Amino acid sequence: MISSTIVCIECNTRVQGRADKKFCSDACRNAYHNKNRTEIMMGDTQIKLVNQILRRNRSILLEILHCKNPNRPVSIFLLKVKGFEFSFCTHLVNDNKGNAIHCCYDIGYQYLDNGRIRIIRDF
Ligand SMILES: [Zn+2]
C-alpha cells in the first residue's frame, strides 16, 4: 500500500510503504542520525564553553569576597581586569526591596552607582 501523505523527514520525498515509516531509504536514515549526532556534539561544546565562563566568574567573585570586606563595593573595572564576563550569569533574583541580584550559582552581585557592584553571598 502506498502512503501518499507521508514524506521522508530527511529529504521530503514521498515515502512508500508502511504508514509509520519516517525515511525513504537507509541513506536518508543514516544522514538524518549523523546530522543529529553532530548537533548534539556541537551543543556539548557550547555548554562546556559557557560553563567555563561561569566557573571563572564564580571564582573571581569568591576571590574578591575572600580578600575584602564582603559589604564593601567593588569596581566593575577591577572585575573586568580579572576576566569577569558580565554578560554571563546563572539566574536573577530580587532582594526584599525588589532590586535585581545577578547570580553566579550561589554568589550574587548588585549594580550600584559609579561603576561599582556589591557582591552578596546570602540571598
Ligand atoms: Zn529521503
Boltz pocket constraint, residues with backbone or C-beta under 6 A from the ligand:
constraints:
  - pocket:
      binder: B
      contacts: [[A, 8], [A, 9], [A, 10], [A, 11], [A, 12], [A, 13], [A, 23], [A, 24], [A, 25], [A, 28]]
      max_distance: 6.0
